[in-house]
Amino acid sequence: MNGLGVEDVAEYFDTSAETIRKHYWHHSPHHQQRALEIIERR
């Protein structure tokens, strides 16, 4: 959330980026950011 990528976080916590995305990404305030941007363009 502070400029770190998923890969950086996964490395820090000694896990995979897939695990971070699958189990934790929905807690991020940016989780649905791309979908929101697309919807707001209409």
PDB file of N, CA, C and O in Angstrom, chain B, residues numbered from 101:
ATOM      1  N   MET B 101       0.807  -1.193   0.000  1.00  0.00           N
ATOM      2  CA  MET B 101       0.000   0.000   0.000  1.00  0.00           C
ATOM      3  C   MET B 101       0.853   1.260   0.000  1.00  0.00           C
ATOM      4  O   MET B 101       0.386   2.325  -0.406  1.00  0.00           O
ATOM      5  N   ASN B 102       2.062   1.152   0.439  1.00  0.00           N
ATOM      6  CA  ASN B 102       2.945   2.315   0.474  1.00  0.00           C
ATOM      7  C   ASN B 102       3.952   2.263  -0.656  1.00  0.00           C
ATOM      8  O   ASN B 102       5.112   2.632  -0.466  1.00  0.00           O
ATOM      9  N   GLY B 103       3.541   1.821  -1.809  1.00  0.00           N
ATOM     10  CA  GLY B 103       4.433   1.770  -2.952  1.00  0.00           C
ATOM     11  C   GLY B 103       5.121   0.439  -3.173  1.00  0.00           C
ATOM     12  O   GLY B 103       5.881   0.294  -4.130  1.00  0.00           O
ATOM     13  N   LEU B 104       4.879  -0.519  -2.326  1.00  0.00           N
ATOM     14  CA  LEU B 104       5.464  -1.841  -2.500  1.00  0.00           C
ATOM     15  C   LEU B 104       4.595  -2.670  -3.432  1.00  0.00           C
ATOM     16  O   LEU B 104       3.367  -2.583  -3.403  1.00  0.00           O
ATOM     17  N   GLY B 105       5.244  -3.464  -4.246  1.00  0.00           N
ATOM     18  CA  GLY B 105       4.517  -4.377  -5.102  1.00  0.00           C
ATOM     19  C   GLY B 105       4.187  -5.661  -4.370  1.00  0.00           C
ATOM     20  O   GLY B 105       4.745  -5.947  -3.311  1.00  0.00           O
ATOM     21  N   VAL B 106       3.289  -6.422  -4.933  1.00  0.00           N
ATOM     22  CA  VAL B 106       2.880  -7.693  -4.329  1.00  0.00           C
ATOM     23  C   VAL B 106       4.097  -8.616  -4.184  1.00  0.00           C
ATOM     24  O   VAL B 106       4.226  -9.332  -3.190  1.00  0.00           O
ATOM     25  N   GLU B 107       4.971  -8.591  -5.168  1.00  0.00           N
ATOM     26  CA  GLU B 107       6.151  -9.447  -5.117  1.00  0.00           C
ATOM     27  C   GLU B 107       7.057  -9.070  -3.945  1.00  0.00           C
ATOM     28  O   GLU B 107       7.616  -9.942  -3.280  1.00  0.00           O
ATOM     29  N   ASP B 108       7.201  -7.753  -3.694  1.00  0.00           N
ATOM     30  CA  ASP B 108       8.018  -7.301  -2.566  1.00  0.00           C
ATOM     31  C   ASP B 108       7.438  -7.774  -1.241  1.00  0.00           C
ATOM     32  O   ASP B 108       8.169  -8.231  -0.361  1.00  0.00           O
ATOM     33  N   VAL B 109       6.146  -7.664  -1.106  1.00  0.00           N
ATOM     34  CA  VAL B 109       5.467  -8.090   0.123  1.00  0.00           C
ATOM     35  C   VAL B 109       5.609  -9.595   0.306  1.00  0.00           C
ATOM     36  O   VAL B 109       5.893 -10.070   1.406  1.00  0.00           O
ATOM     37  N   ALA B 110       5.412 -10.341  -0.773  1.00  0.00           N
ATOM     38  CA  ALA B 110       5.535 -11.797  -0.702  1.00  0.00           C
ATOM     39  C   ALA B 110       6.942 -12.202  -0.279  1.00  0.00           C
ATOM     40  O   ALA B 110       7.117 -13.115   0.528  1.00  0.00           O
ATOM     41  N   GLU B 111       7.938 -11.521  -0.826  1.00  0.00           N
ATOM     42  CA  GLU B 111       9.320 -11.839  -0.449  1.00  0.00           C
ATOM     43  C   GLU B 111       9.566 -11.517   1.026  1.00  0.00           C
ATOM     44  O   GLU B 111      10.201 -12.297   1.736  1.00  0.00           O
ATOM     45  N   TYR B 112       9.073 -10.393   1.476  1.00  0.00           N
ATOM     46  CA  TYR B 112       9.261  -9.999   2.871  1.00  0.00           C
ATOM     47  C   TYR B 112       8.667 -11.027   3.826  1.00  0.00           C
ATOM     48  O   TYR B 112       9.276 -11.369   4.840  1.00  0.00           O
ATOM     49  N   PHE B 113       7.465 -11.522   3.493  1.00  0.00           N
ATOM     50  CA  PHE B 113       6.786 -12.479   4.366  1.00  0.00           C
ATOM     51  C   PHE B 113       7.110 -13.931   4.016  1.00  0.00           C
ATOM     52  O   PHE B 113       6.513 -14.855   4.569  1.00  0.00           O
ATOM     53  N   ASP B 114       8.052 -14.127   3.103  1.00  0.00           N
ATOM     54  CA  ASP B 114       8.499 -15.457   2.712  1.00  0.00           C
ATOM     55  C   ASP B 114       7.341 -16.338   2.251  1.00  0.00           C
ATOM     56  O   ASP B 114       7.155 -17.458   2.725  1.00  0.00           O
ATOM     57  N   THR B 115       6.584 -15.801   1.326  1.00  0.00           N
ATOM     58  CA  THR B 115       5.472 -16.537   0.732  1.00  0.00           C
ATOM     59  C   THR B 115       5.419 -16.184  -0.748  1.00  0.00           C
ATOM     60  O   THR B 115       6.294 -15.474  -1.244  1.00  0.00           O
ATOM     61  N   SER B 116       4.422 -16.660  -1.449  1.00  0.00           N
ATOM     62  CA  SER B 116       4.321 -16.379  -2.881  1.00  0.00           C
ATOM     63  C   SER B 116       3.389 -15.202  -3.137  1.00  0.00           C
ATOM     64  O   SER B 116       2.518 -14.891  -2.324  1.00  0.00           O
ATOM     65  N   ALA B 117       3.590 -14.554  -4.282  1.00  0.00           N
ATOM     66  CA  ALA B 117       2.701 -13.462  -4.688  1.00  0.00           C
ATOM     67  C   ALA B 117       1.278 -13.995  -4.864  1.00  0.00           C
ATOM     68  O   ALA B 117       0.308 -13.295  -4.572  1.00  0.00           O
ATOM     69  N   GLU B 118       1.158 -15.218  -5.335  1.00  0.00           N
ATOM     70  CA  GLU B 118      -0.153 -15.846  -5.505  1.00  0.00           C
ATOM     71  C   GLU B 118      -0.888 -15.940  -4.159  1.00  0.00           C
ATOM     72  O   GLU B 118      -2.086 -15.667  -4.087  1.00  0.00           O
ATOM     73  N   THR B 119      -0.181 -16.321  -3.108  1.00  0.00           N
ATOM     74  CA  THR B 119      -0.790 -16.412  -1.782  1.00  0.00           C
ATOM     75  C   THR B 119      -1.250 -15.041  -1.300  1.00  0.00           C
ATOM     76  O   THR B 119      -2.341 -14.907  -0.745  1.00  0.00           O
ATOM     77  N   ILE B 120      -0.425 -14.033  -1.512  1.00  0.00           N
ATOM     78  CA  ILE B 120      -0.805 -12.677  -1.106  1.00  0.00           C
ATOM     79  C   ILE B 120      -2.066 -12.252  -1.841  1.00  0.00           C
ATOM     80  O   ILE B 120      -3.010 -11.754  -1.227  1.00  0.00           O
ATOM     81  N   ARG B 121      -2.083 -12.448  -3.144  1.00  0.00           N
ATOM     82  CA  ARG B 121      -3.273 -12.055  -3.938  1.00  0.00           C
ATOM     83  C   ARG B 121      -4.516 -12.845  -3.520  1.00  0.00           C
ATOM     84  O   ARG B 121      -5.600 -12.276  -3.385  1.00  0.00           O
ATOM     85  N   LYS B 122      -4.362 -14.121  -3.321  1.00  0.00           N
ATOM     86  CA  LYS B 122      -5.508 -14.986  -3.025  1.00  0.00           C
ATOM     87  C   LYS B 122      -6.103 -14.726  -1.644  1.00  0.00           C
ATOM     88  O   LYS B 122      -7.323 -14.749  -1.481  1.00  0.00           O
ATOM     89  N   HIS B 123      -5.253 -14.481  -0.655  1.00  0.00           N
ATOM     90  CA  HIS B 123      -5.737 -14.417   0.722  1.00  0.00           C
ATOM     91  C   HIS B 123      -5.788 -13.026   1.339  1.00  0.00           C
ATOM     92  O   HIS B 123      -6.520 -12.801   2.303  1.00  0.00           O
ATOM     93  N   TYR B 124      -5.014 -12.090   0.790  1.00  0.00           N
ATOM     94  CA  TYR B 124      -4.903 -10.795   1.460  1.00  0.00           C
ATOM     95  C   TYR B 124      -5.245  -9.585   0.595  1.00  0.00           C
ATOM     96  O   TYR B 124      -5.568  -8.527   1.136  1.00  0.00           O
ATOM     97  N   TRP B 125      -5.184  -9.706  -0.720  1.00  0.00           N
ATOM     98  CA  TRP B 125      -5.349  -8.553  -1.599  1.00  0.00           C
ATOM     99  C   TRP B 125      -6.701  -7.862  -1.419  1.00  0.00           C
ATOM    100  O   TRP B 125      -6.790  -6.647  -1.592  1.00  0.00           O
ATOM    101  N   HIS B 126      -7.736  -8.594  -1.083  1.00  0.00           N
ATOM    102  CA  HIS B 126      -9.062  -7.978  -0.934  1.00  0.00           C
ATOM    103  C   HIS B 126      -9.110  -7.013   0.254  1.00  0.00           C
ATOM    104  O   HIS B 126     -10.069  -6.253   0.385  1.00  0.00           O
ATOM    105  N   HIS B 127      -8.109  -7.029   1.106  1.00  0.00           N
ATOM    106  CA  HIS B 127      -8.042  -6.077   2.217  1.00  0.00           C
ATOM    107  C   HIS B 127      -7.445  -4.737   1.791  1.00  0.00           C
ATOM    108  O   HIS B 127      -7.532  -3.755   2.528  1.00  0.00           O
ATOM    109  N   SER B 128      -6.853  -4.696   0.626  1.00  0.00           N
ATOM    110  CA  SER B 128      -6.219  -3.476   0.138  1.00  0.00           C
ATOM    111  C   SER B 128      -7.277  -2.472  -0.322  1.00  0.00           C
ATOM    112  O   SER B 128      -8.282  -2.865  -0.914  1.00  0.00           O
ATOM    113  N   PRO B 129      -7.061  -1.181  -0.054  1.00  0.00           N
ATOM    114  CA  PRO B 129      -8.006  -0.178  -0.545  1.00  0.00           C
ATOM    115  C   PRO B 129      -7.958  -0.065  -2.071  1.00  0.00           C
ATOM    116  O   PRO B 129      -8.830   0.570  -2.664  1.00  0.00           O
ATOM    117  N   HIS B 130      -6.966  -0.663  -2.706  1.00  0.00           N
ATOM    118  CA  HIS B 130      -6.835  -0.612  -4.165  1.00  0.00           C
ATOM    119  C   HIS B 130      -7.366  -1.874  -4.840  1.00  0.00           C
ATOM    120  O   HIS B 130      -7.221  -2.047  -6.050  1.00  0.00           O
ATOM    121  N   HIS B 131      -7.972  -2.738  -4.062  1.00  0.00           N
ATOM    122  CA  HIS B 131      -8.429  -4.044  -4.547  1.00  0.00           C
ATOM    123  C   HIS B 131      -9.259  -3.938  -5.808  1.00  0.00           C
ATOM    124  O   HIS B 131      -9.021  -4.687  -6.756  1.00  0.00           O
ATOM    125  N   GLN B 132     -10.211  -3.050  -5.854  1.00  0.00           N
ATOM    126  CA  GLN B 132     -11.107  -2.946  -6.999  1.00  0.00           C
ATOM    127  C   GLN B 132     -10.896  -1.626  -7.754  1.00  0.00           C
ATOM    128  O   GLN B 132     -11.789  -1.177  -8.472  1.00  0.00           O
ATOM    129  N   GLN B 133      -9.740  -1.015  -7.599  1.00  0.00           N
ATOM    130  CA  GLN B 133      -9.477   0.287  -8.190  1.00  0.00           C
ATOM    131  C   GLN B 133      -9.656   0.295  -9.705  1.00  0.00           C
ATOM    132  O   GLN B 133     -10.296   1.200 -10.238  1.00  0.00           O
ATOM    133  N   ARG B 134      -9.111  -0.681 -10.400  1.00  0.00           N
ATOM    134  CA  ARG B 134      -9.211  -0.716 -11.865  1.00  0.00           C
ATOM    135  C   ARG B 134     -10.661  -0.849 -12.314  1.00  0.00           C
ATOM    136  O   ARG B 134     -11.075  -0.188 -13.267  1.00  0.00           O
ATOM    137  N   ALA B 135     -11.427  -1.684 -11.648  1.00  0.00           N
ATOM    138  CA  ALA B 135     -12.838  -1.841 -12.012  1.00  0.00           C
ATOM    139  C   ALA B 135     -13.587  -0.520 -11.794  1.00  0.00           C
ATOM    140  O   ALA B 135     -14.408  -0.129 -12.623  1.00  0.00           O
ATOM    141  N   LEU B 136     -13.309   0.152 -10.699  1.00  0.00           N
ATOM    142  CA  LEU B 136     -13.954   1.437 -10.407  1.00  0.00           C
ATOM    143  C   LEU B 136     -13.619   2.474 -11.473  1.00  0.00           C
ATOM    144  O   LEU B 136     -14.500   3.219 -11.902  1.00  0.00           O
ATOM    145  N   GLU B 137     -12.376   2.535 -11.902  1.00  0.00           N
ATOM    146  CA  GLU B 137     -11.970   3.476 -12.936  1.00  0.00           C
ATOM    147  C   GLU B 137     -12.709   3.212 -14.246  1.00  0.00           C
ATOM    148  O   GLU B 137     -13.134   4.148 -14.923  1.00  0.00           O
ATOM    149  N   ILE B 138     -12.859   1.953 -14.596  1.00  0.00           N
ATOM    150  CA  ILE B 138     -13.565   1.590 -15.834  1.00  0.00           C
ATOM    151  C   ILE B 138     -15.043   1.983 -15.728  1.00  0.00           C
ATOM    152  O   ILE B 138     -15.601   2.549 -16.668  1.00  0.00           O
ATOM    153  N   ILE B 139     -15.663   1.692 -14.614  1.00  0.00           N
ATOM    154  CA  ILE B 139     -17.079   2.013 -14.411  1.00  0.00           C
ATOM    155  C   ILE B 139     -17.306   3.527 -14.452  1.00  0.00           C
ATOM    156  O   ILE B 139     -18.284   3.994 -15.035  1.00  0.00           O
ATOM    157  N   GLU B 140     -16.410   4.283 -13.838  1.00  0.00           N
ATOM    158  CA  GLU B 140     -16.569   5.733 -13.784  1.00  0.00           C
ATOM    159  C   GLU B 140     -16.370   6.409 -15.123  1.00  0.00           C
ATOM    160  O   GLU B 140     -16.797   7.551 -15.290  1.00  0.00           O
ATOM    161  N   ARG B 141     -15.744   5.758 -16.077  1.00  0.00           N
ATOM    162  CA  ARG B 141     -15.544   6.340 -17.410  1.00  0.00           C
ATOM    163  C   ARG B 141     -16.847   6.440 -18.189  1.00  0.00           C
ATOM    164  O   ARG B 141     -16.948   7.236 -19.122  1.00  0.00           O
ATOM    165  N   ARG B 142     -17.821   5.666 -17.829  1.00  0.00           N
ATOM    166  CA  ARG B 142     -19.095   5.638 -18.580  1.00  0.00           C
ATOM    167  C   ARG B 142     -19.870   6.884 -18.429  1.00  0.00           C
ATOM    168  O   ARG B 142     -20.955   7.008 -18.997  1.00  0.00           O
TER     169      ARG B 142
END
